[in-house]
Amino acid sequence: MADLASDAGTVHVVNVPNAGSIPGFPDDVVVEVAATINRSGAVPRPTDALRPDVDALMRTIKDVELLCVQAAVEGDEDAALQALLAHPLGPDAHQVRAVWNRMKELNAGWFGRLDD
């Protein structure tokens, strides 16, 4: 906060909209990158293109995150199930419904529109 207020121009690793910092990634997705902090906010610093394996993993996780947002905002249980299936550490397809039901049971009251 001090760096924002003082227009310090320091560099911190923060979560910001990509805004072209990672080549080939959509500008509007949130990424954790080095950014210059000044009165204008956090301005992401350009990076090199990602290695293909890292790029693929980041795109997969970004898809999972967007499905989670869709599930939460719209109360879309299908999106929640798709997020579980898409996650590299998620359950197999034949287990996803049981895992989802257990998650809802253990986190009752915390899933907003998905608690129904």
Jmol script that loads the backbone (N, CA, C; Angstrom):
load data "model"
ATOM      1  N   MET A   1       0.839  -1.185   0.000  1.00  0.00           N
ATOM      2  CA  MET A   1       0.000   0.000   0.000  1.00  0.00           C
ATOM      3  C   MET A   1       0.882   1.245   0.000  1.00  0.00           C
ATOM      4  N   ALA A   2       1.957   1.193   0.750  1.00  0.00           N
ATOM      5  CA  ALA A   2       2.856   2.352   0.773  1.00  0.00           C
ATOM      6  C   ALA A   2       3.438   2.617  -0.607  1.00  0.00           C
ATOM      7  N   ASP A   3       3.781   1.557  -1.336  1.00  0.00           N
ATOM      8  CA  ASP A   3       4.352   1.731  -2.674  1.00  0.00           C
ATOM      9  C   ASP A   3       3.328   2.324  -3.640  1.00  0.00           C
ATOM     10  N   LEU A   4       2.064   1.962  -3.476  1.00  0.00           N
ATOM     11  CA  LEU A   4       1.016   2.572  -4.293  1.00  0.00           C
ATOM     12  C   LEU A   4       0.904   4.066  -3.982  1.00  0.00           C
ATOM     13  N   ALA A   5       0.826   4.374  -2.695  1.00  0.00           N
ATOM     14  CA  ALA A   5       0.631   5.758  -2.269  1.00  0.00           C
ATOM     15  C   ALA A   5       1.825   6.639  -2.614  1.00  0.00           C
ATOM     16  N   SER A   6       3.026   6.081  -2.527  1.00  0.00           N
ATOM     17  CA  SER A   6       4.230   6.894  -2.752  1.00  0.00           C
ATOM     18  C   SER A   6       4.705   6.871  -4.200  1.00  0.00           C
ATOM     19  N   ASP A   7       3.995   6.151  -5.067  1.00  0.00           N
ATOM     20  CA  ASP A   7       4.389   6.039  -6.472  1.00  0.00           C
ATOM     21  C   ASP A   7       5.813   5.511  -6.589  1.00  0.00           C
ATOM     22  N   ALA A   8       6.108   4.473  -5.792  1.00  0.00           N
ATOM     23  CA  ALA A   8       7.473   3.987  -5.620  1.00  0.00           C
ATOM     24  C   ALA A   8       8.098   3.389  -6.876  1.00  0.00           C
ATOM     25  N   GLY A   9       7.309   2.729  -7.715  1.00  0.00           N
ATOM     26  CA  GLY A   9       7.882   2.081  -8.884  1.00  0.00           C
ATOM     27  C   GLY A   9       8.637   0.810  -8.551  1.00  0.00           C
ATOM     28  N   THR A  10       8.357   0.238  -7.400  1.00  0.00           N
ATOM     29  CA  THR A  10       9.008  -1.006  -6.995  1.00  0.00           C
ATOM     30  C   THR A  10       8.362  -2.179  -7.719  1.00  0.00           C
ATOM     31  N   VAL A  11       9.029  -3.318  -7.664  1.00  0.00           N
ATOM     32  CA  VAL A  11       8.521  -4.522  -8.317  1.00  0.00           C
ATOM     33  C   VAL A  11       8.142  -5.535  -7.254  1.00  0.00           C
ATOM     34  N   HIS A  12       6.934  -6.042  -7.350  1.00  0.00           N
ATOM     35  CA  HIS A  12       6.424  -7.087  -6.469  1.00  0.00           C
ATOM     36  C   HIS A  12       5.768  -8.161  -7.325  1.00  0.00           C
ATOM     37  N   VAL A  13       5.705  -9.371  -6.827  1.00  0.00           N
ATOM     38  CA  VAL A  13       4.954 -10.429  -7.498  1.00  0.00           C
ATOM     39  C   VAL A  13       3.533 -10.383  -6.944  1.00  0.00           C
ATOM     40  N   VAL A  14       2.583 -10.127  -7.833  1.00  0.00           N
ATOM     41  CA  VAL A  14       1.186  -9.953  -7.449  1.00  0.00           C
ATOM     42  C   VAL A  14       0.272 -10.597  -8.486  1.00  0.00           C
ATOM     43  N   ASN A  15      -0.996 -10.730  -8.142  1.00  0.00           N
ATOM     44  CA  ASN A  15      -2.011 -11.222  -9.068  1.00  0.00           C
ATOM     45  C   ASN A  15      -2.630 -10.030  -9.787  1.00  0.00           C
ATOM     46  N   VAL A  16      -2.523 -10.038 -11.114  1.00  0.00           N
ATOM     47  CA  VAL A  16      -3.027  -8.942 -11.942  1.00  0.00           C
ATOM     48  C   VAL A  16      -3.603  -9.514 -13.235  1.00  0.00           C
ATOM     49  N   PRO A  17      -4.448  -8.737 -13.924  1.00  0.00           N
ATOM     50  CA  PRO A  17      -4.832  -9.165 -15.270  1.00  0.00           C
ATOM     51  C   PRO A  17      -3.578  -9.268 -16.141  1.00  0.00           C
ATOM     52  N   ASN A  18      -3.515 -10.274 -16.965  1.00  0.00           N
ATOM     53  CA  ASN A  18      -2.333 -10.529 -17.775  1.00  0.00           C
ATOM     54  C   ASN A  18      -1.900  -9.302 -18.583  1.00  0.00           C
ATOM     55  N   ALA A  19      -2.840  -8.681 -19.261  1.00  0.00           N
ATOM     56  CA  ALA A  19      -2.564  -7.455 -20.026  1.00  0.00           C
ATOM     57  C   ALA A  19      -1.321  -7.574 -20.904  1.00  0.00           C
ATOM     58  N   GLY A  20      -1.149  -8.731 -21.533  1.00  0.00           N
ATOM     59  CA  GLY A  20      -0.038  -8.920 -22.455  1.00  0.00           C
ATOM     60  C   GLY A  20       1.279  -9.324 -21.826  1.00  0.00           C
ATOM     61  N   SER A  21       1.314  -9.499 -20.512  1.00  0.00           N
ATOM     62  CA  SER A  21       2.598  -9.814 -19.873  1.00  0.00           C
ATOM     63  C   SER A  21       3.101 -11.204 -20.248  1.00  0.00           C
ATOM     64  N   ILE A  22       2.214 -12.179 -20.360  1.00  0.00           N
ATOM     65  CA  ILE A  22       2.598 -13.522 -20.801  1.00  0.00           C
ATOM     66  C   ILE A  22       2.106 -13.692 -22.230  1.00  0.00           C
ATOM     67  N   PRO A  23       3.029 -13.746 -23.174  1.00  0.00           N
ATOM     68  CA  PRO A  23       2.624 -13.845 -24.583  1.00  0.00           C
ATOM     69  C   PRO A  23       1.719 -15.058 -24.830  1.00  0.00           C
ATOM     70  N   GLY A  24       0.643 -14.815 -25.584  1.00  0.00           N
ATOM     71  CA  GLY A  24      -0.259 -15.896 -25.959  1.00  0.00           C
ATOM     72  C   GLY A  24      -1.382 -16.161 -24.973  1.00  0.00           C
ATOM     73  N   PHE A  25      -1.327 -15.543 -23.793  1.00  0.00           N
ATOM     74  CA  PHE A  25      -2.399 -15.706 -22.817  1.00  0.00           C
ATOM     75  C   PHE A  25      -3.406 -14.578 -22.994  1.00  0.00           C
ATOM     76  N   PRO A  26      -4.691 -14.846 -22.758  1.00  0.00           N
ATOM     77  CA  PRO A  26      -5.679 -13.771 -22.862  1.00  0.00           C
ATOM     78  C   PRO A  26      -5.331 -12.615 -21.921  1.00  0.00           C
ATOM     79  N   ASP A  27      -5.588 -11.401 -22.357  1.00  0.00           N
ATOM     80  CA  ASP A  27      -5.261 -10.229 -21.556  1.00  0.00           C
ATOM     81  C   ASP A  27      -6.051 -10.147 -20.253  1.00  0.00           C
ATOM     82  N   ASP A  28      -7.267 -10.708 -20.237  1.00  0.00           N
ATOM     83  CA  ASP A  28      -8.126 -10.524 -19.076  1.00  0.00           C
ATOM     84  C   ASP A  28      -7.991 -11.602 -18.000  1.00  0.00           C
ATOM     85  N   VAL A  29      -7.203 -12.656 -18.232  1.00  0.00           N
ATOM     86  CA  VAL A  29      -7.056 -13.660 -17.183  1.00  0.00           C
ATOM     87  C   VAL A  29      -6.082 -13.161 -16.121  1.00  0.00           C
ATOM     88  N   VAL A  30      -6.346 -13.530 -14.894  1.00  0.00           N
ATOM     89  CA  VAL A  30      -5.485 -13.114 -13.790  1.00  0.00           C
ATOM     90  C   VAL A  30      -4.304 -14.067 -13.691  1.00  0.00           C
ATOM     91  N   VAL A  31      -3.106 -13.476 -13.602  1.00  0.00           N
ATOM     92  CA  VAL A  31      -1.871 -14.244 -13.498  1.00  0.00           C
ATOM     93  C   VAL A  31      -1.044 -13.678 -12.348  1.00  0.00           C
ATOM     94  N   GLU A  32      -0.170 -14.505 -11.805  1.00  0.00           N
ATOM     95  CA  GLU A  32       0.732 -14.063 -10.744  1.00  0.00           C
ATOM     96  C   GLU A  32       2.095 -13.816 -11.373  1.00  0.00           C
ATOM     97  N   VAL A  33       2.442 -12.536 -11.509  1.00  0.00           N
ATOM     98  CA  VAL A  33       3.673 -12.138 -12.185  1.00  0.00           C
ATOM     99  C   VAL A  33       4.300 -10.945 -11.467  1.00  0.00           C
ATOM    100  N   ALA A  34       5.545 -10.662 -11.844  1.00  0.00           N
ATOM    101  CA  ALA A  34       6.195  -9.444 -11.356  1.00  0.00           C
ATOM    102  C   ALA A  34       5.476  -8.243 -11.962  1.00  0.00           C
ATOM    103  N   ALA A  35       5.228  -7.244 -11.131  1.00  0.00           N
ATOM    104  CA  ALA A  35       4.547  -6.038 -11.593  1.00  0.00           C
ATOM    105  C   ALA A  35       5.190  -4.820 -10.946  1.00  0.00           C
ATOM    106  N   THR A  36       5.216  -3.743 -11.694  1.00  0.00           N
ATOM    107  CA  THR A  36       5.692  -2.470 -11.161  1.00  0.00           C
ATOM    108  C   THR A  36       4.533  -1.810 -10.433  1.00  0.00           C
ATOM    109  N   ILE A  37       4.785  -1.404  -9.200  1.00  0.00           N
ATOM    110  CA  ILE A  37       3.745  -0.800  -8.362  1.00  0.00           C
ATOM    111  C   ILE A  37       3.949   0.704  -8.337  1.00  0.00           C
ATOM    112  N   ASN A  38       2.920   1.432  -8.774  1.00  0.00           N
ATOM    113  CA  ASN A  38       2.962   2.893  -8.717  1.00  0.00           C
ATOM    114  C   ASN A  38       1.552   3.417  -8.475  1.00  0.00           C
ATOM    115  N   ARG A  39       1.373   4.719  -8.558  1.00  0.00           N
ATOM    116  CA  ARG A  39       0.051   5.298  -8.278  1.00  0.00           C
ATOM    117  C   ARG A  39      -1.042   4.747  -9.194  1.00  0.00           C
ATOM    118  N   SER A  40      -0.663   4.270 -10.366  1.00  0.00           N
ATOM    119  CA  SER A  40      -1.645   3.723 -11.304  1.00  0.00           C
ATOM    120  C   SER A  40      -2.104   2.329 -10.916  1.00  0.00           C
ATOM    121  N   GLY A  41      -1.381   1.703  -9.994  1.00  0.00           N
ATOM    122  CA  GLY A  41      -1.700   0.341  -9.580  1.00  0.00           C
ATOM    123  C   GLY A  41      -0.539  -0.585  -9.847  1.00  0.00           C
ATOM    124  N   ALA A  42      -0.865  -1.816 -10.151  1.00  0.00           N
ATOM    125  CA  ALA A  42       0.143  -2.832 -10.450  1.00  0.00           C
ATOM    126  C   ALA A  42       0.166  -3.044 -11.961  1.00  0.00           C
ATOM    127  N   VAL A  43       1.292  -2.757 -12.563  1.00  0.00           N
ATOM    128  CA  VAL A  43       1.447  -2.882 -14.015  1.00  0.00           C
ATOM    129  C   VAL A  43       2.319  -4.106 -14.292  1.00  0.00           C
ATOM    130  N   PRO A  44       1.733  -5.158 -14.885  1.00  0.00           N
ATOM    131  CA  PRO A  44       2.519  -6.379 -15.091  1.00  0.00           C
ATOM    132  C   PRO A  44       3.711  -6.138 -16.010  1.00  0.00           C
ATOM    133  N   ARG A  45       4.815  -6.777 -15.665  1.00  0.00           N
ATOM    134  CA  ARG A  45       6.028  -6.672 -16.479  1.00  0.00           C
ATOM    135  C   ARG A  45       6.019  -7.788 -17.527  1.00  0.00           C
ATOM    136  N   PRO A  46       6.476  -7.493 -18.726  1.00  0.00           N
ATOM    137  CA  PRO A  46       6.493  -8.514 -19.780  1.00  0.00           C
ATOM    138  C   PRO A  46       7.398  -9.689 -19.411  1.00  0.00           C
ATOM    139  N   THR A  47       7.010 -10.863 -19.851  1.00  0.00           N
ATOM    140  CA  THR A  47       7.802 -12.070 -19.645  1.00  0.00           C
ATOM    141  C   THR A  47       8.064 -12.722 -20.997  1.00  0.00           C
ATOM    142  N   ASP A  48       8.944 -13.682 -20.984  1.00  0.00           N
ATOM    143  CA  ASP A  48       9.137 -14.499 -22.178  1.00  0.00           C
ATOM    144  C   ASP A  48       7.952 -15.456 -22.303  1.00  0.00           C
ATOM    145  N   ALA A  49       7.788 -16.000 -23.481  1.00  0.00           N
ATOM    146  CA  ALA A  49       6.775 -17.033 -23.669  1.00  0.00           C
ATOM    147  C   ALA A  49       7.093 -18.208 -22.746  1.00  0.00           C
ATOM    148  N   LEU A  50       6.062 -18.880 -22.299  1.00  0.00           N
ATOM    149  CA  LEU A  50       6.234 -20.023 -21.404  1.00  0.00           C
ATOM    150  C   LEU A  50       6.700 -21.247 -22.189  1.00  0.00           C
ATOM    151  N   ARG A  51       7.418 -22.129 -21.492  1.00  0.00           N
ATOM    152  CA  ARG A  51       7.741 -23.428 -22.103  1.00  0.00           C
ATOM    153  C   ARG A  51       6.424 -24.125 -22.422  1.00  0.00           C
ATOM    154  N   PRO A  52       6.375 -24.943 -23.445  1.00  0.00           N
ATOM    155  CA  PRO A  52       5.120 -25.602 -23.819  1.00  0.00           C
ATOM    156  C   PRO A  52       4.465 -26.388 -22.686  1.00  0.00           C
ATOM    157  N   ASP A  53       5.246 -27.099 -21.859  1.00  0.00           N
ATOM    158  CA  ASP A  53       4.652 -27.879 -20.775  1.00  0.00           C
ATOM    159  C   ASP A  53       4.047 -26.982 -19.696  1.00  0.00           C
ATOM    160  N   VAL A  54       4.716 -25.878 -19.397  1.00  0.00           N
ATOM    161  CA  VAL A  54       4.203 -24.929 -18.402  1.00  0.00           C
ATOM    162  C   VAL A  54       2.979 -24.214 -18.950  1.00  0.00           C
ATOM    163  N   ASP A  55       3.032 -23.831 -20.212  1.00  0.00           N
ATOM    164  CA  ASP A  55       1.902 -23.180 -20.856  1.00  0.00           C
ATOM    165  C   ASP A  55       0.656 -24.076 -20.786  1.00  0.00           C
ATOM    166  N   ALA A  56       0.828 -25.350 -21.112  1.00  0.00           N
ATOM    167  CA  ALA A  56      -0.300 -26.285 -21.093  1.00  0.00           C
ATOM    168  C   ALA A  56      -0.884 -26.422 -19.688  1.00  0.00           C
ATOM    169  N   LEU A  57      -0.028 -26.538 -18.685  1.00  0.00           N
ATOM    170  CA  LEU A  57      -0.506 -26.665 -17.313  1.00  0.00           C
ATOM    171  C   LEU A  57      -1.232 -25.393 -16.868  1.00  0.00           C
ATOM    172  N   MET A  58      -0.652 -24.234 -17.174  1.00  0.00           N
ATOM    173  CA  MET A  58      -1.301 -22.973 -16.774  1.00  0.00           C
ATOM    174  C   MET A  58      -2.657 -22.803 -17.447  1.00  0.00           C
ATOM    175  N   ARG A  59      -2.748 -23.179 -18.706  1.00  0.00           N
ATOM    176  CA  ARG A  59      -4.037 -23.070 -19.399  1.00  0.00           C
ATOM    177  C   ARG A  59      -5.075 -24.018 -18.788  1.00  0.00           C
ATOM    178  N   THR A  60      -4.641 -25.202 -18.415  1.00  0.00           N
ATOM    179  CA  THR A  60      -5.551 -26.154 -17.783  1.00  0.00           C
ATOM    180  C   THR A  60      -6.053 -25.604 -16.452  1.00  0.00           C
ATOM    181  N   ILE A  61      -5.140 -25.115 -15.628  1.00  0.00           N
ATOM    182  CA  ILE A  61      -5.534 -24.574 -14.321  1.00  0.00           C
ATOM    183  C   ILE A  61      -6.409 -23.337 -14.494  1.00  0.00           C
ATOM    184  N   LYS A  62      -6.114 -22.503 -15.467  1.00  0.00           N
ATOM    185  CA  LYS A  62      -6.941 -21.321 -15.729  1.00  0.00           C
ATOM    186  C   LYS A  62      -8.349 -21.762 -16.124  1.00  0.00           C
ATOM    187  N   ASP A  63      -8.472 -22.812 -16.940  1.00  0.00           N
ATOM    188  CA  ASP A  63      -9.790 -23.347 -17.292  1.00  0.00           C
ATOM    189  C   ASP A  63     -10.532 -23.830 -16.053  1.00  0.00           C
ATOM    190  N   VAL A  64      -9.826 -24.510 -15.161  1.00  0.00           N
ATOM    191  CA  VAL A  64     -10.431 -24.985 -13.913  1.00  0.00           C
ATOM    192  C   VAL A  64     -10.930 -23.789 -13.104  1.00  0.00           C
ATOM    193  N   GLU A  65     -10.111 -22.768 -12.973  1.00  0.00           N
ATOM    194  CA  GLU A  65     -10.504 -21.578 -12.213  1.00  0.00           C
ATOM    195  C   GLU A  65     -11.756 -20.932 -12.801  1.00  0.00           C
ATOM    196  N   LEU A  66     -11.799 -20.808 -14.123  1.00  0.00           N
ATOM    197  CA  LEU A  66     -12.961 -20.187 -14.760  1.00  0.00           C
ATOM    198  C   LEU A  66     -14.220 -21.030 -14.582  1.00  0.00           C
ATOM    199  N   LEU A  67     -14.077 -22.345 -14.613  1.00  0.00           N
ATOM    200  CA  LEU A  67     -15.226 -23.220 -14.335  1.00  0.00           C
ATOM    201  C   LEU A  67     -15.690 -23.055 -12.888  1.00  0.00           C
ATOM    202  N   CYS A  68     -14.761 -22.904 -11.968  1.00  0.00           N
ATOM    203  CA  CYS A  68     -15.121 -22.683 -10.558  1.00  0.00           C
ATOM    204  C   CYS A  68     -15.876 -21.372 -10.384  1.00  0.00           C
ATOM    205  N   VAL A  69     -15.432 -20.340 -11.061  1.00  0.00           N
ATOM    206  CA  VAL A  69     -16.128 -19.049 -11.001  1.00  0.00           C
ATOM    207  C   VAL A  69     -17.530 -19.190 -11.566  1.00  0.00           C
ATOM    208  N   GLN A  70     -17.647 -19.855 -12.712  1.00  0.00           N
ATOM    209  CA  GLN A  70     -18.969 -20.072 -13.306  1.00  0.00           C
ATOM    210  C   GLN A  70     -19.866 -20.830 -12.335  1.00  0.00           C
ATOM    211  N   ALA A  71     -19.325 -21.865 -11.718  1.00  0.00           N
ATOM    212  CA  ALA A  71     -20.108 -22.645 -10.761  1.00  0.00           C
ATOM    213  C   ALA A  71     -20.593 -21.778  -9.609  1.00  0.00           C
ATOM    214  N   ALA A  72     -19.689 -20.967  -9.071  1.00  0.00           N
ATOM    215  CA  ALA A  72     -20.030 -20.142  -7.912  1.00  0.00           C
ATOM    216  C   ALA A  72     -21.015 -19.035  -8.266  1.00  0.00           C
ATOM    217  N   VAL A  73     -20.772 -18.336  -9.351  1.00  0.00           N
ATOM    218  CA  VAL A  73     -21.602 -17.185  -9.717  1.00  0.00           C
ATOM    219  C   VAL A  73     -22.988 -17.619 -10.182  1.00  0.00           C
ATOM    220  N   GLU A  74     -23.037 -18.686 -10.960  1.00  0.00           N
ATOM    221  CA  GLU A  74     -24.304 -19.110 -11.549  1.00  0.00           C
ATOM    222  C   GLU A  74     -24.978 -20.245 -10.777  1.00  0.00           C
ATOM    223  N   GLY A  75     -24.303 -20.782  -9.761  1.00  0.00           N
ATOM    224  CA  GLY A  75     -24.847 -21.935  -9.064  1.00  0.00           C
ATOM    225  C   GLY A  75     -24.903 -23.151  -9.972  1.00  0.00           C
ATOM    226  N   ASP A  76     -23.926 -23.252 -10.862  1.00  0.00           N
ATOM    227  CA  ASP A  76     -23.907 -24.265 -11.911  1.00  0.00           C
ATOM    228  C   ASP A  76     -23.132 -25.499 -11.444  1.00  0.00           C
ATOM    229  N   GLU A  77     -23.859 -26.499 -10.977  1.00  0.00           N
ATOM    230  CA  GLU A  77     -23.223 -27.711 -10.474  1.00  0.00           C
ATOM    231  C   GLU A  77     -22.464 -28.460 -11.573  1.00  0.00           C
ATOM    232  N   ASP A  78     -22.963 -28.425 -12.807  1.00  0.00           N
ATOM    233  CA  ASP A  78     -22.249 -29.074 -13.903  1.00  0.00           C
ATOM    234  C   ASP A  78     -20.861 -28.454 -14.102  1.00  0.00           C
ATOM    235  N   ALA A  79     -20.760 -27.140 -13.957  1.00  0.00           N
ATOM    236  CA  ALA A  79     -19.460 -26.475 -14.078  1.00  0.00           C
ATOM    237  C   ALA A  79     -18.529 -26.906 -12.948  1.00  0.00           C
ATOM    238  N   ALA A  80     -19.077 -27.092 -11.752  1.00  0.00           N
ATOM    239  CA  ALA A  80     -18.260 -27.567 -10.629  1.00  0.00           C
ATOM    240  C   ALA A  80     -17.730 -28.974 -10.904  1.00  0.00           C
ATOM    241  N   LEU A  81     -18.581 -29.827 -11.431  1.00  0.00           N
ATOM    242  CA  LEU A  81     -18.157 -31.185 -11.771  1.00  0.00           C
ATOM    243  C   LEU A  81     -17.109 -31.172 -12.885  1.00  0.00           C
ATOM    244  N   GLN A  82     -17.296 -30.312 -13.875  1.00  0.00           N
ATOM    245  CA  GLN A  82     -16.321 -30.194 -14.959  1.00  0.00           C
ATOM    246  C   GLN A  82     -14.979 -29.693 -14.422  1.00  0.00           C
ATOM    247  N   ALA A  83     -15.021 -28.767 -13.463  1.00  0.00           N
ATOM    248  CA  ALA A  83     -13.785 -28.261 -12.864  1.00  0.00           C
ATOM    249  C   ALA A  83     -13.027 -29.385 -12.165  1.00  0.00           C
ATOM    250  N   LEU A  84     -13.741 -30.206 -11.425  1.00  0.00           N
ATOM    251  CA  LEU A  84     -13.099 -31.347 -10.766  1.00  0.00           C
ATOM    252  C   LEU A  84     -12.479 -32.293 -11.786  1.00  0.00           C
ATOM    253  N   LEU A  85     -13.206 -32.550 -12.870  1.00  0.00           N
ATOM    254  CA  LEU A  85     -12.693 -33.455 -13.905  1.00  0.00           C
ATOM    255  C   LEU A  85     -11.492 -32.870 -14.645  1.00  0.00           C
ATOM    256  N   ALA A  86     -11.496 -31.569 -14.860  1.00  0.00           N
ATOM    257  CA  ALA A  86     -10.425 -30.924 -15.626  1.00  0.00           C
ATOM    258  C   ALA A  86      -9.144 -30.756 -14.821  1.00  0.00           C
ATOM    259  N   HIS A  87      -9.270 -30.713 -13.495  1.00  0.00           N
ATOM    260  CA  HIS A  87      -8.080 -30.474 -12.670  1.00  0.00           C
ATOM    261  C   HIS A  87      -7.126 -31.661 -12.769  1.00  0.00           C
ATOM    262  N   PRO A  88      -5.834 -31.393 -12.989  1.00  0.00           N
ATOM    263  CA  PRO A  88      -4.873 -32.500 -13.128  1.00  0.00           C
ATOM    264  C   PRO A  88      -4.811 -33.427 -11.912  1.00  0.00           C
ATOM    265  N   LEU A  89      -5.176 -32.925 -10.744  1.00  0.00           N
ATOM    266  CA  LEU A  89      -5.150 -33.758  -9.537  1.00  0.00           C
ATOM    267  C   LEU A  89      -6.549 -34.192  -9.118  1.00  0.00           C
ATOM    268  N   GLY A  90      -7.530 -33.949  -9.988  1.00  0.00           N
ATOM    269  CA  GLY A  90      -8.908 -34.279  -9.661  1.00  0.00           C
ATOM    270  C   GLY A  90      -9.194 -35.761  -9.778  1.00  0.00           C
ATOM    271  N   PRO A  91     -10.397 -36.137  -9.374  1.00  0.00           N
ATOM    272  CA  PRO A  91     -10.781 -37.554  -9.392  1.00  0.00           C
ATOM    273  C   PRO A  91     -11.045 -38.052 -10.808  1.00  0.00           C
ATOM    274  N   ASP A  92     -11.056 -39.360 -10.947  1.00  0.00           N
ATOM    275  CA  ASP A  92     -11.458 -39.986 -12.207  1.00  0.00           C
ATOM    276  C   ASP A  92     -12.948 -39.722 -12.438  1.00  0.00           C
ATOM    277  N   ALA A  93     -13.355 -39.843 -13.695  1.00  0.00           N
ATOM    278  CA  ALA A  93     -14.741 -39.542 -14.058  1.00  0.00           C
ATOM    279  C   ALA A  93     -15.744 -40.354 -13.250  1.00  0.00           C
ATOM    280  N   HIS A  94     -15.444 -41.613 -12.981  1.00  0.00           N
ATOM    281  CA  HIS A  94     -16.401 -42.443 -12.249  1.00  0.00           C
ATOM    282  C   HIS A  94     -16.475 -42.073 -10.762  1.00  0.00           C
ATOM    283  N   GLN A  95     -15.553 -41.248 -10.278  1.00  0.00           N
ATOM    284  CA  GLN A  95     -15.536 -40.841  -8.869  1.00  0.00           C
ATOM    285  C   GLN A  95     -15.999 -39.405  -8.644  1.00  0.00           C
ATOM    286  N   VAL A  96     -16.148 -38.641  -9.722  1.00  0.00           N
ATOM    287  CA  VAL A  96     -16.353 -37.203  -9.562  1.00  0.00           C
ATOM    288  C   VAL A  96     -17.630 -36.865  -8.803  1.00  0.00           C
ATOM    289  N   ARG A  97     -18.707 -37.553  -9.048  1.00  0.00           N
ATOM    290  CA  ARG A  97     -19.969 -37.253  -8.353  1.00  0.00           C
ATOM    291  C   ARG A  97     -19.830 -37.528  -6.855  1.00  0.00           C
ATOM    292  N   ALA A  98     -19.222 -38.633  -6.484  1.00  0.00           N
ATOM    293  CA  ALA A  98     -19.040 -38.959  -5.065  1.00  0.00           C
ATOM    294  C   ALA A  98     -18.125 -37.939  -4.387  1.00  0.00           C
ATOM    295  N   VAL A  99     -17.058 -37.535  -5.064  1.00  0.00           N
ATOM    296  CA  VAL A  99     -16.148 -36.529  -4.502  1.00  0.00           C
ATOM    297  C   VAL A  99     -16.890 -35.206  -4.327  1.00  0.00           C
ATOM    298  N   TRP A 100     -17.654 -34.798  -5.330  1.00  0.00           N
ATOM    299  CA  TRP A 100     -18.418 -33.556  -5.252  1.00  0.00           C
ATOM    300  C   TRP A 100     -19.424 -33.603  -4.094  1.00  0.00           C
ATOM    301  N   ASN A 101     -20.143 -34.704  -3.966  1.00  0.00           N
ATOM    302  CA  ASN A 101     -21.111 -34.819  -2.875  1.00  0.00           C
ATOM    303  C   ASN A 101     -20.423 -34.741  -1.517  1.00  0.00           C
ATOM    304  N   ARG A 102     -19.259 -35.366  -1.390  1.00  0.00           N
ATOM    305  CA  ARG A 102     -18.505 -35.321  -0.122  1.00  0.00           C
ATOM    306  C   ARG A 102     -18.004 -33.903   0.154  1.00  0.00           C
ATOM    307  N   MET A 103     -17.542 -33.217  -0.880  1.00  0.00           N
ATOM    308  CA  MET A 103     -17.104 -31.830  -0.708  1.00  0.00           C
ATOM    309  C   MET A 103     -18.256 -30.965  -0.212  1.00  0.00           C
ATOM    310  N   LYS A 104     -19.425 -31.141  -0.804  1.00  0.00           N
ATOM    311  CA  LYS A 104     -20.590 -30.358  -0.371  1.00  0.00           C
ATOM    312  C   LYS A 104     -20.971 -30.692   1.061  1.00  0.00           C
ATOM    313  N   GLU A 105     -20.886 -31.957   1.415  1.00  0.00           N
ATOM    314  CA  GLU A 105     -21.210 -32.382   2.779  1.00  0.00           C
ATOM    315  C   GLU A 105     -20.247 -31.754   3.793  1.00  0.00           C
ATOM    316  N   LEU A 106     -18.959 -31.822   3.505  1.00  0.00           N
ATOM    317  CA  LEU A 106     -17.947 -31.313   4.434  1.00  0.00           C
ATOM    318  C   LEU A 106     -17.904 -29.797   4.504  1.00  0.00           C
ATOM    319  N   ASN A 107     -18.407 -29.138   3.471  1.00  0.00           N
ATOM    320  CA  ASN A 107     -18.345 -27.675   3.413  1.00  0.00           C
ATOM    321  C   ASN A 107     -19.727 -27.039   3.379  1.00  0.00           C
ATOM    322  N   ALA A 108     -20.714 -27.733   3.939  1.00  0.00           N
ATOM    323  CA  ALA A 108     -22.085 -27.234   3.931  1.00  0.00           C
ATOM    324  C   ALA A 108     -22.130 -25.813   4.491  1.00  0.00           C
ATOM    325  N   GLY A 109     -22.848 -24.969   3.785  1.00  0.00           N
ATOM    326  CA  GLY A 109     -22.984 -23.587   4.203  1.00  0.00           C
ATOM    327  C   GLY A 109     -21.942 -22.656   3.597  1.00  0.00           C
ATOM    328  N   TRP A 110     -20.945 -23.196   2.940  1.00  0.00           N
ATOM    329  CA  TRP A 110     -19.866 -22.385   2.371  1.00  0.00           C
ATOM    330  C   TRP A 110     -19.921 -22.331   0.850  1.00  0.00           C
ATOM    331  N   PHE A 111     -20.820 -23.044   0.218  1.00  0.00           N
ATOM    332  CA  PHE A 111     -20.861 -23.113  -1.235  1.00  0.00           C
ATOM    333  C   PHE A 111     -21.911 -22.211  -1.854  1.00  0.00           C
ATOM    334  N   GLY A 112     -22.484 -21.305  -1.084  1.00  0.00           N
ATOM    335  CA  GLY A 112     -23.424 -20.339  -1.618  1.00  0.00           C
ATOM    336  C   GLY A 112     -24.539 -20.998  -2.400  1.00  0.00           C
ATOM    337  N   ARG A 113     -24.702 -20.590  -3.650  1.00  0.00           N
ATOM    338  CA  ARG A 113     -25.781 -21.090  -4.500  1.00  0.00           C
ATOM    339  C   ARG A 113     -25.651 -22.583  -4.786  1.00  0.00           C
ATOM    340  N   LEU A 114     -24.490 -23.152  -4.537  1.00  0.00           N
ATOM    341  CA  LEU A 114     -24.292 -24.581  -4.782  1.00  0.00           C
ATOM    342  C   LEU A 114     -24.646 -25.433  -3.569  1.00  0.00           C
ATOM    343  N   ASP A 115     -25.051 -24.823  -2.473  1.00  0.00           N
ATOM    344  CA  ASP A 115     -25.412 -25.578  -1.266  1.00  0.00           C
ATOM    345  C   ASP A 115     -26.752 -26.274  -1.374  1.00  0.00           C
ATOM    346  N   ASP A 116     -27.572 -25.884  -2.308  1.00  0.00           N
ATOM    347  CA  ASP A 116     -28.923 -26.471  -2.414  1.00  0.00           C
ATOM    348  C   ASP A 116     -28.870 -27.952  -2.690  1.00  0.00           C
TER     349      ASP A 116
END
end "model"
wireframe off; spacefill off
backbone 0.3
color backbone group
